[in-house]
C-alpha cells in the first residue's frame, strides 16, 4: 500500500465527527473519530478494499491520534465472507503536539 501521509490524515480528521467543549476550569477538549475507506483500496492489480478507523483527542495542550487500517483477506471479492475486514494492514499512533482551532469566536 502506498504511503498515505499527514495530508490525508488531516483531511480525514476534518471530515470526522468531533466535539469542542469547555471542560473543567475552562479547559478546551476536542475529540472525535470516524470510519473511512481508502479510495482505490490497495491499488492495482488487486484493488482490495481498505477501511480505516481513527480517533483523536486533545485537552490542555496534549493530544493523541490513532488510525487502524483493515483489509479483507479471508475471501476474494464476491465470495461469502468477502466483506469481513480481518487483516490489520496499518496502525499509526502518536502524540498530537499542536492544535489549531478552526472555530472562530464572534464578538
N, CA and C atoms as a LAMMPS dump frame, in Angstrom:
ITEM: TIMESTEP
0
ITEM: NUMBER OF ATOMS
321
ITEM: BOX BOUNDS ff ff ff
-5.0000000000000000e+02 5.0000000000000000e+02
-5.0000000000000000e+02 5.0000000000000000e+02
-5.0000000000000000e+02 5.0000000000000000e+02
ITEM: ATOMS id mol type element x y z
1 1 1 N 0.849 -1.165 0
2 1 2 C 0 0 0
3 1 3 C 0.897 1.231 0
4 2 1 N 0.51 2.231 -0.737
5 2 2 C 1.293 3.466 -0.834
6 2 3 C 1.273 4.217 0.491
7 3 1 N 2.32 5.004 0.705
8 3 2 C 2.401 5.817 1.921
9 3 3 C 1.303 6.876 1.888
10 4 1 N 0.519 6.945 2.923
11 4 2 C -0.646 7.824 2.951
12 4 3 C -0.264 9.233 3.349
13 5 1 N 0.487 9.421 4.413
14 5 2 C 0.994 10.734 4.782
15 5 3 C 0.062 11.582 5.615
16 6 1 N 0.65 12.624 6.163
17 6 2 C -0.062 13.55 7.043
18 6 3 C -1.189 14.299 6.347
19 7 1 N -1.032 14.763 5.084
20 7 2 C -2.15 15.498 4.46
21 7 3 C -3.45 14.692 4.409
22 8 1 N -3.355 13.391 4.114
23 8 2 C -4.558 12.574 4.082
24 8 3 C -5.147 12.442 5.48
25 9 1 N -4.302 12.247 6.473
26 9 2 C -4.787 12.134 7.85
27 9 3 C -5.521 13.399 8.267
28 10 1 N -4.98 14.557 7.919
29 10 2 C -5.635 15.817 8.266
30 10 3 C -6.958 15.977 7.538
31 11 1 N -7.017 15.546 6.283
32 11 2 C -8.271 15.626 5.53
33 11 3 C -9.33 14.74 6.165
34 12 1 N -8.926 13.548 6.57
35 12 2 C -9.852 12.627 7.222
36 12 3 C -10.342 13.213 8.534
37 13 1 N -9.43 13.805 9.311
38 13 2 C -9.833 14.414 10.575
39 13 3 C -10.843 15.528 10.366
40 14 1 N -10.689 16.282 9.292
41 14 2 C -11.616 17.385 9.053
42 14 3 C -13.01 16.883 8.717
43 15 1 N -13.129 15.64 8.245
44 15 2 C -14.424 15.07 7.893
45 15 3 C -15.028 14.239 9.01
46 16 1 N -14.259 13.979 10.044
47 16 2 C -14.723 13.108 11.109
48 16 3 C -15.652 13.846 12.069
49 17 1 N -16.347 13.063 12.852
50 17 2 C -17.208 13.621 13.882
51 17 3 C -16.349 14.107 15.034
52 18 1 N -16.559 15.317 15.472
53 18 2 C -15.761 15.831 16.586
54 18 3 C -16.612 16.718 17.474
55 19 1 N -16.092 16.968 18.665
56 19 2 C -16.78 17.852 19.59
57 19 3 C -15.786 18.836 20.175
58 20 1 N -16.246 20.005 20.494
59 20 2 C -15.439 21.02 21.152
60 20 3 C -16.241 21.474 22.363
61 21 1 N -15.648 21.354 23.526
62 21 2 C -16.396 21.665 24.742
63 21 3 C -15.499 22.303 25.776
64 22 1 N -16.091 23.072 26.65
65 22 2 C -15.358 23.626 27.782
66 22 3 C -15.403 22.598 28.893
67 23 1 N -14.23 22.199 29.349
68 23 2 C -14.139 21.202 30.411
69 23 3 C -13.93 21.875 31.746
70 24 1 N -13.285 21.158 32.638
71 24 2 C -13.008 21.678 33.97
72 24 3 C -12.101 22.893 33.892
73 25 1 N -12.384 23.887 34.688
74 25 2 C -11.579 25.097 34.793
75 25 3 C -11.33 25.761 33.44
76 26 1 N -12.307 25.713 32.552
77 26 2 C -12.197 26.374 31.264
78 26 3 C -11.341 25.651 30.247
79 27 1 N -10.907 24.436 30.533
80 27 2 C -10.087 23.679 29.591
81 27 3 C -10.907 23.356 28.348
82 28 1 N -10.25 23.397 27.196
83 28 2 C -10.939 23.046 25.956
84 28 3 C -10.582 21.62 25.595
85 29 1 N -11.581 20.858 25.219
86 29 2 C -11.401 19.47 24.824
87 29 3 C -11.929 19.287 23.414
88 30 1 N -11.151 18.635 22.578
89 30 2 C -11.573 18.292 21.232
90 30 3 C -11.363 16.801 21.083
91 31 1 N -12.404 16.102 20.62
92 31 2 C -12.27 14.669 20.417
93 31 3 C -13.183 14.23 19.295
94 32 1 N -12.832 13.134 18.666
95 32 2 C -13.661 12.648 17.584
96 32 3 C -13.15 11.339 17.039
97 33 1 N -13.864 10.83 16.068
98 33 2 C -13.493 9.57 15.441
99 33 3 C -14.285 9.365 14.173
100 34 1 N -13.866 8.415 13.382
101 34 2 C -14.538 8.148 12.113
102 34 3 C -14.151 6.79 11.571
103 35 1 N -14.97 6.283 10.684
104 35 2 C -14.642 5.118 9.869
105 35 3 C -14.68 5.592 8.429
106 36 1 N -13.604 5.341 7.692
107 36 2 C -13.498 5.813 6.318
108 36 3 C -13.045 4.679 5.407
109 37 1 N -13.024 4.944 4.108
110 37 2 C -12.461 3.993 3.148
111 37 3 C -11.315 4.67 2.41
112 38 1 N -10.372 3.865 1.955
113 38 2 C -9.27 4.374 1.151
114 38 3 C -9.669 4.209 -0.313
115 39 1 N -9.777 5.317 -1.051
116 39 2 C -10.167 5.266 -2.455
117 39 3 C -9.191 4.394 -3.242
118 40 1 N -9.693 3.421 -3.968
119 40 2 C -8.843 2.537 -4.76
120 40 3 C -8.248 1.392 -3.96
121 41 1 N -8.54 1.351 -2.658
122 41 2 C -8.043 0.259 -1.826
123 41 3 C -6.533 0.142 -1.872
124 42 1 N -6.048 -1.067 -2.082
125 42 2 C -4.605 -1.31 -2.128
126 42 3 C -4 -0.945 -3.476
127 43 1 N -4.834 -0.588 -4.453
128 43 2 C -4.322 -0.226 -5.773
129 43 3 C -4.161 -1.436 -6.68
130 44 1 N -3.681 -1.172 -7.884
131 44 2 C -3.537 -2.222 -8.899
132 44 3 C -2.492 -3.246 -8.454
133 45 1 N -2.613 -4.468 -8.817
134 45 2 C -3.639 -5.015 -9.708
135 45 3 C -4.876 -5.542 -8.992
136 46 1 N -4.843 -5.684 -7.667
137 46 2 C -5.947 -6.368 -6.99
138 46 3 C -7.054 -5.449 -6.486
139 47 1 N -6.757 -4.2 -6.158
140 47 2 C -7.736 -3.239 -5.653
141 47 3 C -8.554 -3.788 -4.481
142 48 1 N -7.874 -4.374 -3.504
143 48 2 C -8.534 -4.88 -2.3
144 48 3 C -9.016 -3.67 -1.496
145 49 1 N -10.288 -3.664 -1.071
146 49 2 C -10.783 -2.515 -0.309
147 49 3 C -10.082 -2.387 1.047
148 50 1 N -9.956 -1.162 1.523
149 50 2 C -9.338 -0.879 2.817
150 50 3 C -10.24 0.096 3.563
151 51 1 N -10.553 -0.223 4.824
152 51 2 C -11.277 0.71 5.674
153 51 3 C -10.338 1.177 6.781
154 52 1 N -10.574 2.388 7.265
155 52 2 C -9.786 2.895 8.377
156 52 3 C -10.715 3.294 9.508
157 53 1 N -10.229 3.106 10.691
158 53 2 C -10.931 3.545 11.893
159 53 3 C -9.962 4.442 12.625
160 54 1 N -10.399 5.673 12.918
161 54 2 C -9.491 6.601 13.571
162 54 3 C -10.166 7.321 14.722
163 55 1 N -9.33 7.788 15.628
164 55 2 C -9.804 8.534 16.779
165 55 3 C -8.726 9.532 17.197
166 56 1 N -9.168 10.628 17.786
167 56 2 C -8.225 11.615 18.292
168 56 3 C -8.846 12.339 19.478
169 57 1 N -7.981 12.873 20.311
170 57 2 C -8.456 13.726 21.404
171 57 3 C -7.373 14.744 21.73
172 58 1 N -7.805 15.887 22.273
173 58 2 C -6.906 16.989 22.623
174 58 3 C -7.47 17.666 23.855
175 59 1 N -6.616 17.883 24.846
176 59 2 C -7.045 18.603 26.043
177 59 3 C -5.827 19.189 26.741
178 60 1 N -5.934 20.429 27.155
179 60 2 C -4.889 21.1 27.933
180 60 3 C -3.506 20.998 27.294
181 61 1 N -3.429 21.19 25.988
182 61 2 C -2.135 21.202 25.313
183 61 3 C -1.547 19.837 25.017
184 62 1 N -2.318 18.77 25.204
185 62 2 C -1.845 17.427 24.916
186 62 3 C -2.896 16.678 24.125
187 63 1 N -2.43 15.823 23.203
188 63 2 C -3.384 15.055 22.426
189 63 3 C -2.803 13.751 21.937
190 64 1 N -3.683 12.924 21.354
191 64 2 C -3.273 11.625 20.84
192 64 3 C -4.121 11.284 19.624
193 65 1 N -3.524 10.544 18.688
194 65 2 C -4.17 10.144 17.44
195 65 3 C -3.913 8.664 17.211
196 66 1 N -4.922 7.941 16.749
197 66 2 C -4.75 6.54 16.384
198 66 3 C -5.524 6.266 15.106
199 67 1 N -4.935 5.475 14.227
200 67 2 C -5.596 5.083 12.981
201 67 3 C -5.264 3.628 12.69
202 68 1 N -6.29 2.831 12.462
203 68 2 C -6.158 1.416 12.147
204 68 3 C -6.758 1.179 10.764
205 69 1 N -5.991 0.568 9.863
206 69 2 C -6.488 0.226 8.53
207 69 3 C -6.657 -1.28 8.445
208 70 1 N -7.806 -1.709 7.94
209 70 2 C -8.131 -3.125 7.829
210 70 3 C -8.5 -3.487 6.397
211 71 1 N -8.13 -4.697 5.975
212 71 2 C -8.472 -5.2 4.646
213 71 3 C -9.004 -6.623 4.782
214 72 1 N -9.872 -7.051 3.849
215 72 2 C -10.357 -8.429 3.895
216 72 3 C -9.339 -9.357 3.22
217 73 1 N -9.011 -10.462 3.863
218 73 2 C -8.1 -11.429 3.234
219 73 3 C -8.627 -12.849 3.318
220 74 1 N -9.731 -13.066 4.026
221 74 2 C -10.264 -14.417 4.177
222 74 3 C -10.957 -14.917 2.917
223 75 1 N -11.552 -14.012 2.148
224 75 2 C -12.296 -14.418 0.952
225 75 3 C -12.148 -13.354 -0.127
226 76 1 N -12.078 -13.788 -1.369
227 76 2 C -11.976 -12.872 -2.508
228 76 3 C -13.303 -12.149 -2.718
229 77 1 N -13.238 -10.978 -3.357
230 77 2 C -14.436 -10.175 -3.623
231 77 3 C -15.499 -11.006 -4.322
232 78 1 N -16.735 -10.835 -3.872
233 78 2 C -17.867 -11.545 -4.463
234 78 3 C -18.16 -12.885 -3.82
235 79 1 N -17.264 -13.382 -2.986
236 79 2 C -17.473 -14.653 -2.309
237 79 3 C -17.999 -14.402 -0.899
238 80 1 N -18.693 -15.395 -0.323
239 80 2 C -19.163 -15.235 1.062
240 80 3 C -17.997 -14.897 1.999
241 81 1 N -18.203 -13.924 2.849
242 81 2 C -17.166 -13.513 3.787
243 81 3 C -16.218 -12.452 3.252
244 82 1 N -16.425 -12.011 2.018
245 82 2 C -15.508 -11.029 1.422
246 82 3 C -15.632 -9.65 2.064
247 83 1 N -16.703 -9.412 2.793
248 83 2 C -16.875 -8.125 3.46
249 83 3 C -16.335 -8.101 4.881
250 84 1 N -15.624 -9.134 5.276
251 84 2 C -15.047 -9.202 6.613
252 84 3 C -13.644 -8.603 6.564
253 85 1 N -13.48 -7.444 7.156
254 85 2 C -12.19 -6.754 7.175
255 85 3 C -11.416 -7.27 8.382
256 86 1 N -10.593 -8.306 8.167
257 86 2 C -9.99 -9.054 9.264
258 86 3 C -8.468 -8.973 9.351
259 87 1 N -7.842 -8.19 8.48
260 87 2 C -6.383 -8.119 8.497
261 87 3 C -5.916 -6.688 8.737
262 88 1 N -5.093 -6.511 9.762
263 88 2 C -4.503 -5.216 10.072
264 88 3 C -3.418 -4.931 9.042
265 89 1 N -3.629 -3.928 8.188
266 89 2 C -2.627 -3.583 7.172
267 89 3 C -1.845 -2.325 7.531
268 90 1 N -2.308 -1.589 8.554
269 90 2 C -1.581 -0.414 9.013
270 90 3 C -2.126 0.005 10.372
271 91 1 N -1.222 0.442 11.226
272 91 2 C -1.633 1.011 12.504
273 91 3 C -0.699 2.173 12.806
274 92 1 N -1.267 3.355 13.013
275 92 2 C -0.488 4.549 13.311
276 92 3 C -1.004 5.118 14.623
277 93 1 N -0.094 5.461 15.501
278 93 2 C -0.465 6.075 16.76
279 93 3 C 0.589 7.106 17.12
280 94 1 N 0.183 8.145 17.778
281 94 2 C 1.167 9.143 18.155
282 94 3 C 0.568 10.32 18.882
283 95 1 N 1.469 11.108 19.423
284 95 2 C 1.062 12.311 20.155
285 95 3 C 0.748 13.435 19.188
286 96 1 N -0.236 14.239 19.525
287 96 2 C -0.51 15.481 18.808
288 96 3 C 0.161 16.574 19.63
289 97 1 N 1.084 17.273 19.02
290 97 2 C 1.859 18.257 19.77
291 97 3 C 1.347 19.679 19.6
292 98 1 N 0.458 19.888 18.648
293 98 2 C -0.067 21.233 18.414
294 98 3 C -1.451 21.124 17.821
295 99 1 N -2.348 21.983 18.254
296 99 2 C -3.705 22 17.734
297 99 3 C -4.099 23.431 17.446
298 100 1 N -4.577 23.673 16.257
299 100 2 C -5.041 24.997 15.87
300 100 3 C -6.535 24.926 15.619
301 101 1 N -7.277 25.601 16.416
302 101 2 C -8.721 25.574 16.302
303 101 3 C -9.176 26.287 15.043
304 102 1 N -10.124 25.672 14.352
305 102 2 C -10.716 26.271 13.169
306 102 3 C -11.991 27.038 13.546
307 103 1 N -12.337 26.997 14.813
308 103 2 C -13.529 27.679 15.31
309 103 3 C -13.191 29.14 15.541
310 104 1 N -13.974 30.036 14.982
311 104 2 C -13.761 31.463 15.153
312 104 3 C -14.774 32 16.149
313 105 1 N -14.294 32.767 17.091
314 105 2 C -15.226 33.359 18.062
315 105 3 C -15.836 34.633 17.476
316 106 1 N -17.064 34.89 17.88
317 106 2 C -17.766 36.086 17.404
318 106 3 C -17.944 37.032 18.563
319 107 1 N -17.695 38.284 18.325
320 107 2 C -17.842 39.295 19.388
321 107 3 C -19.245 39.828 19.435
